[in-house]
Amino acid sequence: MKASDLLVECLEAEGVEYVFGLPGEELEDLLFSLEESDVAFIPVRHEQGAAFMADVHGRLTGEAGVCLSTLGPGATNLITGVADAHLDKSPLVAITGQGGLERLHQESHQALDIVHMFEPVVKWNTQITDAEIVPESVRKAFKLAEYEKPGATHLEFPEDVAGESIDAAPLPERPRVRRADPDEASLERAVELLADATDPLVLAGNGTVRTATATRLYELVDHAGLPVVATYMGKGAVSDRLDASLMTLDSGPDGEASTAVERADCVLAVGYDIAEHDPQSWNPDLDKRIVHVDHEPAEVYRHYNPDVEIVADISTVLHELRHRLEPSTVPSWCRDLRERIVADVQREPAADEPFSVEQTLPYLRAAMADEDVLISDVGSHKMAIAQSFPTYEPNTCIVSNGLASMGIAVPGGVAADLAVDSNVVVATGDGGFLMNAAEIETATRLDLGFTIVVFNDDDYGLISEKQVAHTGEHFGTELTNPDLERFAESFGIAGYRPDSWDEVQSVLDEAVPANELSLVEIPLP
């Protein structure tokens, strides 16, 4: 067989269902090998969209999403989505084509040193210089991408190597390497710190929704009466219906969740990545005892210097803590804070109240089942979703907050609709929407059905807000937009632009469960 056939057999052995990408002449052998395989190649409209699709597919399934591009500009277009997977800890394997090895020693058309360009944003990468190393290279790429903490890996596949003849077979997939159980001394120290604390609190991070820990976390907080505050990417680790949940670090009309963290004297940080939320914001005075529970040691940082680190399987650690701590109930002061948060997120607007993201969210939440998936783009709406959108199951509110990449929502919706059986909603601002709106065509070609909600303020609103807060004015942020209702209809999908809160409710109630592709524009003042 050709080396390209072998590589595709390796993808099949890894259980890959989809490869998202763009064709290129250096990929000719690989593309025709994919055509004859059980792996579906999905042509997209921009390589960044392909990488975002692989990123979100990895986050939702736990299996590495795969994206593909040609050399040069195709490969450089992938980088933002690959970097997003890197900082959001999403398993992803990127494959890029390359010119023949005989021309890479000199300046050559479209040839760049892509391997070195990708190095800072992947866990591992390599150029496949010989057909013999295809099985090992693919197996290593998937093993490292999916190993906790997961992330991105990259393979470069030169066109002359792809066409080589080879007699070989894929390496068999093996069970993932499991972290060891926690050590006894660290467990005892953690229990001591939590038991001695007056106001202990759990900080649930990205790792709590990425790993099978939600049940164990619920058992712990229910048994020990520990209030829980999540990071944006930890939403849903503990159901926001529980009395223990104070939603996210910034939730509450008057910062009630932040008040709880300020009061806490011991923080049990579970699966927490400091890239998604700077610990200086919740530990400014360096006065909190911190218990770090994760698959990797804590980053060295002045404001996050744990008293004890338990580096082990997270769910096992939580199980052990639950059986070593005395039973208790959530303190009354936390219940008071929670009541204020819940009242705020459930408030419905007055009939004459201007449209806003915050007041749209109760209608959106009501239209979605607990298991439905919301994909949030980046912007001022993301902040509102993170703070005010109740989430009831793990991994059902996807927020990019490590790299925080604009443009992820629409391609993310494509990946999500392929990955899950429940309904999918995409929430985006007008700025992020038009960055990858062309992927609506990809969605229609695949006959997918999800709802795109665009909050339109004709502005890069989050930047405007920050500029105004700092200087009293804003500059360089204003935009103009097409008629988004007609824009949607040009793709052959339904477009809606409600004029009242009653219409917002009725449109969302109709569109979200319909399993059809549609766009709902919410015009903001």
C-alpha positions in Angstrom: 0.0 0.0 0.0 0.9 3.7 -0.1 2.0 5.5 3.0 -1.1 7.6 2.8 -3.2 4.4 2.8 -1.3 3.3 5.9 -1.9 6.6 7.7 -5.6 6.4 7.0 -5.7 2.8 8.4 -4.0 4.2 11.5 -6.7 6.8 11.8 -9.3 4.0 11.5 -7.5 2.0 14.2 -7.8 5.1 16.5 -11.5 5.2 16.0 -11.5 8.5 14.0 -14.9 9.2 12.5 -14.3 12.6 10.9 -11.4 14.6 9.5 -12.2 18.3 9.1 -10.1 20.2 6.6 -9.4 21.8 3.2 -8.0 20.0 0.2 -4.6 20.8 -1.3 -2.5 19.4 -4.1 0.1 18.1 -1.6 -2.7 16.1 0.0 -3.8 14.3 -3.1 -2.7 10.8 -2.1 -4.1 11.3 1.4 -7.4 12.6 0.2 -7.9 9.6 -2.2 -6.9 7.3 0.6 -9.6 8.9 2.8 -12.2 8.4 0.0 -11.7 4.6 0.2 -11.9 4.5 4.0 -14.5 4.5 6.9 -13.3 8.0 7.9 -15.5 10.8 6.6 -13.5 13.8 5.2 -15.5 17.0 5.8 -14.4 19.9 3.5 -14.9 23.2 5.3 -14.6 26.8 4.3 -11.6 27.9 6.3 -8.8 26.0 8.0 -9.5 27.9 11.2 -13.0 26.4 11.2 -11.6 22.9 10.7 -9.3 23.3 13.7 -12.2 24.7 15.8 -14.4 21.7 14.8 -11.7 19.3 15.8 -11.2 21.2 19.1 -14.9 21.1 20.0 -15.3 17.5 18.9 -12.4 16.6 21.2 -13.9 18.5 24.2 -17.3 16.8 23.8 -16.2 13.3 23.1 -12.9 13.0 24.9 -11.5 11.5 21.7 -9.0 13.5 19.7 -10.6 15.6 16.9 -8.7 15.6 13.6 -8.1 18.5 11.3 -6.3 18.6 8.0 -4.7 21.3 5.9 -2.2 21.7 3.1 1.2 23.3 3.5 2.0 27.0 3.9 -1.1 29.2 4.3 -3.3 26.2 5.0 -1.1 25.2 7.9 -0.8 28.7 9.3 -4.6 29.1 9.1 -4.9 26.1 11.5 -2.8 27.6 14.2 -5.4 29.6 16.1 -7.7 26.6 16.5 -4.8 24.3 17.4 -3.7 26.9 20.0 -7.2 27.0 21.4 -7.2 23.3 21.9 -3.8 23.6 23.6 -4.9 26.1 26.2 -8.4 24.7 26.6 -7.0 21.2 27.2 -8.9 19.7 24.3 -7.6 16.5 22.5 -6.8 17.3 18.9 -4.5 15.9 16.2 -3.6 18.3 13.3 -2.2 16.9 10.1 -0.6 19.2 7.5 0.7 18.4 4.1 4.2 19.5 2.9 6.2 19.7 -0.3 8.5 16.9 -1.2 11.6 16.4 1.0 13.9 17.1 -1.9 12.9 20.7 -2.0 12.8 21.6 1.7 16.5 22.3 2.1 16.1 25.6 0.2 13.5 28.4 -0.2 10.5 26.9 -2.0 7.0 27.7 -3.1 4.7 27.9 0.0 7.2 26.0 2.1 7.5 27.1 5.7 9.0 25.4 8.8 5.6 24.4 10.0 6.9 21.9 12.6 8.7 24.7 14.4 5.8 27.1 14.0 3.5 24.6 15.7 5.9 23.7 18.5 4.7 26.3 21.1 1.0 25.3 20.7 1.2 21.5 20.8 2.2 18.8 23.2 4.3 17.1 20.6 4.8 17.2 16.8 7.0 15.7 14.1 7.6 15.5 10.4 7.0 12.1 8.9 10.2 11.6 7.0 9.8 7.9 6.1 6.8 5.7 5.5 8.1 3.2 8.0 7.4 5.6 10.9 3.8 6.3 10.1 2.3 3.8 12.6 4.4 5.0 15.5 3.9 8.6 14.7 0.1 8.4 14.5 -0.2 6.2 17.7 2.1 8.7 19.6 0.1 11.7 18.3 -3.2 10.2 19.6 -1.8 8.8 22.8 -0.3 12.2 23.8 -3.3 14.3 22.6 -5.7 12.2 24.8 -3.5 11.7 27.8 -4.4 13.9 30.8 -4.1 16.8 30.6 -5.1 16.5 26.9 -4.1 18.9 24.2 -3.0 19.2 20.6 -0.4 17.3 18.6 0.7 17.7 15.0 2.0 15.6 12.2 3.5 16.9 9.0 3.2 14.6 6.0 5.3 15.5 2.9 3.8 14.6 -0.4 6.6 12.3 -1.6 6.5 10.3 1.6 2.7 10.0 1.3 3.2 8.3 -2.1 5.9 5.8 -0.9 5.1 2.0 -1.0 5.1 0.3 2.4 4.1 -3.1 3.8 3.1 -2.3 7.4 0.1 -2.2 9.8 -1.2 0.2 12.4 -0.1 -0.2 16.0 -3.1 -1.4 18.0 -4.8 1.1 20.2 -4.3 0.5 23.9 -6.2 1.6 27.1 -5.2 5.0 28.2 -2.5 5.3 30.7 -4.1 5.8 34.1 -2.8 8.1 36.9 -1.8 6.4 40.1 -4.0 6.6 43.2 -3.3 9.5 45.6 -0.6 9.1 48.2 -1.7 8.7 51.8 0.3 11.6 53.3 -1.2 14.1 50.8 -4.7 12.9 51.4 -4.3 13.2 55.2 -2.9 16.8 54.9 -5.8 17.8 52.6 -8.4 16.4 55.0 -6.7 18.2 57.9 -6.7 21.6 56.0 -10.4 21.2 55.0 -11.5 20.0 58.4 -9.7 22.9 60.2 -11.1 25.5 57.9 -14.0 27.7 59.0 -15.3 28.4 55.5 -13.9 25.8 53.0 -15.0 26.0 49.3 -14.6 24.0 46.1 -13.3 25.7 43.0 -14.3 23.4 40.1 -12.1 23.9 37.0 -11.9 22.6 33.4 -10.7 19.2 34.5 -13.9 18.4 36.4 -16.0 18.4 33.2 -13.3 16.9 31.0 -12.9 13.8 33.2 -15.4 11.4 34.7 -15.5 13.2 38.0 -18.9 14.9 38.2 -20.6 12.1 40.2 -17.7 11.9 42.7 -17.7 15.7 43.0 -21.4 15.8 43.7 -21.0 13.0 46.3 -18.2 15.0 48.0 -20.0 18.4 48.2 -23.3 16.8 49.2 -21.7 14.9 52.0 -19.4 17.6 53.3 -21.7 20.6 52.7 -19.0 22.4 50.6 -20.2 25.3 48.5 -18.9 25.2 44.9 -17.8 27.9 42.6 -16.9 27.0 39.0 -14.6 28.6 36.5 -16.2 29.4 33.1 -14.9 26.1 31.7 -16.0 24.2 34.8 -19.7 25.1 34.4 -21.9 22.1 34.9 -19.4 20.1 37.0 -22.0 20.5 39.7 -25.6 21.1 38.7 -26.6 24.7 39.3 -29.8 23.3 40.8 -27.9 22.2 43.9 -27.9 24.4 47.0 -24.1 24.0 47.0 -23.7 25.8 43.6 -22.8 29.4 43.5 -22.4 29.2 39.7 -19.1 30.8 38.4 -16.5 33.0 39.9 -18.2 36.2 38.7 -21.9 35.2 39.2 -24.4 37.4 41.0 -25.6 41.0 40.5 -23.3 42.2 43.2 -20.6 39.6 42.8 -22.1 37.1 45.3 -19.9 34.3 44.1 -16.8 36.4 44.5 -18.0 37.3 48.0 -18.0 33.6 48.8 -14.5 33.1 47.5 -13.3 36.1 49.4 -14.7 34.7 52.6 -13.3 31.2 52.1 -10.2 30.4 54.1 -9.5 27.1 52.3 -10.0 26.4 48.6 -10.2 22.9 47.2 -9.1 23.5 43.6 -10.2 20.6 41.4 -9.1 20.3 37.8 -8.2 24.0 37.8 -6.1 25.6 35.0 -4.8 29.0 35.8 -4.8 29.9 32.1 -8.6 30.1 32.2 -8.9 32.3 35.3 -6.1 34.2 36.9 -5.9 33.2 40.6 -4.8 36.7 41.5 -8.5 37.7 41.1 -9.6 35.3 43.9 -6.4 35.1 46.1 -5.0 38.7 45.9 -3.8 38.7 49.5 -2.2 35.3 49.4 -4.2 34.4 52.5 -6.0 31.2 51.4 -5.0 27.7 52.1 -5.1 25.8 48.8 -5.5 22.1 48.1 -4.6 21.3 44.5 -6.2 18.2 43.0 -5.3 17.5 39.4 -3.6 15.2 36.9 -0.5 17.5 36.9 1.3 19.5 39.5 0.3 23.2 39.9 1.9 25.9 37.9 4.4 27.9 40.0 2.7 31.2 40.6 2.8 33.6 43.6 -1.0 33.7 43.9 -1.4 30.0 43.4 1.0 28.3 45.7 -0.9 25.2 47.1 -0.3 24.0 50.7 -0.7 20.5 49.4 -0.9 19.0 45.8 -2.5 15.7 45.1 -1.4 14.7 41.6 -3.5 11.6 40.8 -6.7 10.4 39.3 -9.2 13.2 40.2 -12.2 11.0 40.7 -10.3 8.7 43.1 -9.1 11.7 45.1 -12.6 13.0 45.5 -13.9 9.6 46.5 -11.2 9.3 49.2 -11.9 12.8 50.5 -15.6 12.1 50.7 -15.0 9.1 53.0 -12.6 10.9 55.2 -14.4 14.2 55.9 -17.2 14.5 58.4 -20.8 15.1 57.1 -22.1 18.7 57.1 -24.5 21.0 55.3 -24.0 24.0 53.1 -23.7 27.0 55.5 -26.6 29.5 55.7 -24.5 32.4 54.5 -23.9 30.5 51.2 -27.6 29.8 50.8 -28.3 33.5 51.1 -25.8 34.3 48.4 -27.2 31.6 46.2 -30.7 32.9 46.6 -29.6 36.3 45.2 -27.8 34.6 42.3 -30.8 32.5 41.4 -33.2 35.4 41.6 -30.9 37.4 39.3 -30.5 34.7 36.6 -34.3 33.8 36.6 -35.5 37.4 36.3 -37.6 38.0 33.2 -37.6 41.5 31.6 -40.4 44.0 31.6 -42.2 44.2 28.2 -40.6 47.6 27.4 -37.1 46.7 28.6 -34.4 46.9 25.8 -33.0 43.7 24.5 -29.9 42.4 26.4 -27.9 39.2 26.6 -28.6 38.7 30.3 -32.4 38.9 29.9 -32.4 36.6 26.8 -30.7 33.8 28.7 -33.7 32.8 30.9 -35.7 32.3 27.7 -32.8 30.4 26.1 -32.4 28.2 29.2 -36.1 27.4 29.2 -36.0 26.4 25.6 -33.2 23.9 26.1 -33.2 20.6 27.9 -30.7 19.8 30.6 -28.6 17.7 28.2 -28.7 20.2 25.3 -25.3 21.8 24.4 -24.6 25.5 24.3 -21.5 26.7 22.4 -20.4 30.2 23.3 -18.3 32.4 21.1 -16.0 35.0 22.8 -17.2 38.6 23.6 -19.4 40.4 26.1 -22.1 37.8 25.6 -19.6 35.1 26.8 -19.2 36.9 30.1 -23.0 37.0 30.6 -23.4 33.3 29.6 -20.5 32.3 32.0 -22.1 34.2 34.9 -25.8 33.9 34.3 -26.6 30.7 32.3 -27.5 27.9 34.7 -25.9 24.6 33.6 -27.1 21.3 34.9 -24.8 18.6 33.3 -21.1 18.4 32.6 -19.8 19.6 29.3 -23.0 21.1 28.1 -21.8 24.7 28.1 -18.7 25.0 26.0 -16.8 28.2 26.6 -13.3 29.0 25.2 -11.5 30.6 28.0 -7.9 29.4 27.8 -7.0 31.1 24.5 -10.5 32.7 24.3 -10.7 32.6 20.5 -13.3 34.6 18.7 -14.9 32.7 15.8 -15.2 29.3 17.5 -19.0 29.2 17.8 -20.4 28.3 14.3 -17.7 25.7 13.5 -18.1 24.5 17.1 -21.8 24.0 16.4 -21.0 21.8 13.3 -18.7 19.6 15.5 -21.2 19.5 18.4 -24.1 18.5 16.2 -22.0 15.6 14.8 -20.9 14.6 18.2 -24.0 14.6 20.4 -27.6 13.4 20.1 -29.1 16.4 22.0 -30.0 19.8 20.6 -27.2 22.3 20.0 -27.4 26.1 20.3 -24.6 28.4 19.2 -24.4 31.8 20.9 -22.2 34.5 19.3 -21.8 38.2 18.9 -21.8 39.8 15.5 -18.0 40.2 15.6 -17.2 36.5 16.2 -20.1 35.4 14.0 -18.8 36.9 10.7 -15.3 35.5 11.3 -16.5 32.0 10.5 -20.0 32.4 9.3 -19.1 30.7 6.0 -19.3 27.4 7.9 -23.0 27.7 7.7 -22.6 26.3 4.2 -20.7 23.3 5.7 -23.6 22.8 8.1 -26.2 22.9 5.3 -24.2 20.6 3.1 -24.1 18.1 6.0 -27.8 18.5 6.6 -27.1 19.5 10.3 -29.7 21.1 12.6 -28.8 23.6 15.3 -29.7 27.1 16.3 -27.4 30.1 15.9 -28.2 33.0 18.2 -26.4 36.2 17.2 -26.3 39.1 19.7 -25.8 42.1 17.4 -24.6 45.4 18.7 -22.6 46.5 15.6 -19.5 46.7 17.7 -16.7 44.7 19.3 -18.7 45.2 22.5 -16.5 43.7 25.1 -13.5 45.9 24.0 -15.8 48.9 24.0 -16.9 48.2 27.5 -13.3 47.9 28.7 -12.2 51.1 26.9 -15.1 53.0 28.4 -14.4 51.7 31.8 -10.7 52.8 31.5 -11.0 56.1 29.6 -14.7 57.0 29.4 -14.8 56.5 25.6 -14.1 53.9 23.0 -12.4 53.8 19.6 -11.8 51.4 16.8 -14.6 49.0 17.7 -17.6 50.0 15.7 -18.8 47.7 12.9 -21.5 47.5 10.3 -23.3 44.3 9.5 -25.5 42.8 6.7 -29.1 42.1 7.2 -28.6 38.9 9.2 -32.1 37.6 8.6 -31.6 37.7 4.8 -28.0 36.5 5.2 -29.4 33.3 6.9 -32.0 32.9 4.2 -29.3 33.1 1.5 -28.0 29.8 2.8 -31.4 28.3 2.6 -32.1 28.4 6.4 -34.7 30.2 8.5 -33.7 33.6 9.8 -35.5 35.4 12.7 -35.3 38.9 14.1 -37.8 39.2 17.0 -39.1 42.7 17.9 -40.4 42.0 21.4 -39.6 39.8 24.4 -42.7 37.7 23.6 -41.3 37.1 20.2 -37.9 36.2 21.6 -39.6 33.5 23.8 -41.7 32.1 21.0 -38.9 32.1 18.4 -36.5 30.3 20.8 -39.2 27.8 21.9 -39.8 27.0 18.2 -36.3 27.0 16.9 -34.2 25.2 19.6 -36.1 21.8 19.6 -36.8 21.9 15.8 -33.6 20.0 14.8 -33.2 22.4 11.8 -30.5 24.9 11.1 -31.7 28.4 11.9 -30.4 31.9 12.9 -32.0 34.1 15.5 -30.7 37.7 15.6 -31.1 39.6 18.9 -30.5 43.3 18.1 -28.9 45.1 21.1 -29.2 48.8 21.7 
